[in-house]
Amino acid sequence: MLKHLPTLLLGLMIYFQTGIPTEGFAQSALSSRSAGKVKATIVDADNNQPLPAVTIQLRSKKGVVIAGTVSDENGKAMFELDSNVASIQVMYIGYITQSFQVKALKPGSALNIKLKPSHNALQETVVVSLGIRGKALMASPALYGSRSLQGYAAEYNTEDYSPINENTFHTVSTNPLSTFSIDVDRASYANVRRFLNNGDMPPIDAVRVEEMINYFDYQYKNPTGNDPVAIHTDMAVCPWNNEHQLVRIALKGKEVAKENLPPSNLVFLIDVSGSMQGPQRLPLVKQAFKVLVNQLRPADRVAIVVYAGAAGLVLPSTPGNEKTTILDALDKLEAGGSTAGSAGIKLAYETAAAHIMRNGNNRVIIATDGDFNVGASSDGELQRLIEKEREKGIFLSVLGFGMGNYKDNKLETLADKGNGNYAYIDNFEEARRTFVTEFGSTLFTIAKDVKLQVEFNPKHVQSYRLVGYENRMLADEDFNDDKKDAGDMGAGHTVTALYEIIPVGSKSRTPAVDPLKYQQNKAVGDNSPEVLTVKMRYKTPESSKSQLVTQVLLWKQQDIKDAPEDFRMATAVADFGLLLRNSEHKGKATYEQVLKIAGSARGSDEEGYRAEFIQLVKKAQLISNNHGTK
């Protein structure tokens, strides 16, 4: 039976309270037609000890939570009543919930609440703030033996990733087309870095090779024509299997000077639930958004929506030059309560739509660990919600935070279905990169629904395998279907895709279907040097009709050490990803090989990202050696 909750454990236990974290938020959510304040004191019914962080929810006649607050360390709380409030519900982990009808209360009165302990409440407690499932733990080693709380959290980690079934080789004679959506996300790389910096190998499904490749800056040439995206192609001998060739397809989005970028209508959607407590969660969220606020111009606007047990608007749409007002609103945010993510998403889109800029950039930026547990929370429900909202012409950026309970699969779905991008923020430097170094590419879309379709020439290519992009594959028919959603590119964005191909005449063989009776694939002329043709479709941000761009790659024989610097870097990262995944296609890949290729591709490296990559490879090598793996 829980008699008292020590202040030390508030960060762990508050996750289970369903409510809004601060009195200030509760007041802002209520109608301005306030009927008066009510003071409350909440104590344990058995010993009259004050109970801190008790959730108080204000509900409508239909039982909908419209505001709330939590008690302070002395068990004190204050809230306002108006005509919308019909009842009050008081909840605390380990105690029996109590409800009161508003008509029984008088404004200005003092409410003394005695909560009775529940003998069964602790049997199903789940502490997710540190990723722990099972019985609740007090901050005493006696409760869990010699194991540290951190070690217990690691053992009961509840992070969630979508399964990745690696792309296999396809025979050109029967499958000459490869179609996929581009991906500018880079969350996987930062998340992998977090694991390696903590001395752990990442889960296999956390390693999305294309996001690791696209984390890096590549100096591809800007488009020169009317199209906002340029295509570049190249090929070289594959380093992890010298019998094969590696084809690089690179896209470069048009760069736009900051002063020429259109104005922005932004809504910060911030998860302030209990699971966002801790230095790598809400405090880091505040730091990240402060960096962005300092980049805003007078023509830009920002609103702030938060959600925990319910969603609320804590800052109406405000001009970008009123930085003090915006920063003050961020500073006041505190974490506590359960996670009504879907309600927050709806309110954020409604807020963005109310101030939409027809010739500007309209975007919701959500910051969360993805651990939704109130309202729509399944991947399917969230996907349908986002797909419906994106039709308003509002784009989405997803920023992931936290560890232990991190829901990567949900955040990837949000970004994928919401015409947006996805980054994982594991430190302040990553926040700076997202909102300062890459301000334009993060926030300003220049091409949407960007799809690639590659046709291979059977004269030169026996079979092929797309490296990564498993979650972005499309049916061949989807390429010409303008209703089919695909990835978006921001100003200055680069996208790189690698194909491992088995040339005609190679000793390597892949399983194939029987020869087709009625179909015949012919090369473009017996002497054609064309290896493949790349087709790209994109839409301008305001259009619903796609444009087509094509590029041909001619056969080229070169060693990877002679390939351009950016090609070598992308190859090193792909090689590393195959090792982290322990891929069946890793061939003769080794950490030494990755280090050699990456070392030759460092270049000027002004931001130091390539040097950091080399250090991560060395850490992975050390960890894998300690685990007895290659």
Order of alpha helices (4+ residues) and beta strands (2+ residues): alpha-alpha-beta-beta-beta-beta-beta-beta-beta-beta-beta-alpha-beta-beta-alpha-alpha-beta-beta-beta-alpha-beta-beta-alpha-alpha-beta-alpha-beta-alpha-beta-alpha-alpha-beta-beta-beta-beta-beta-beta-alpha-alpha-alpha
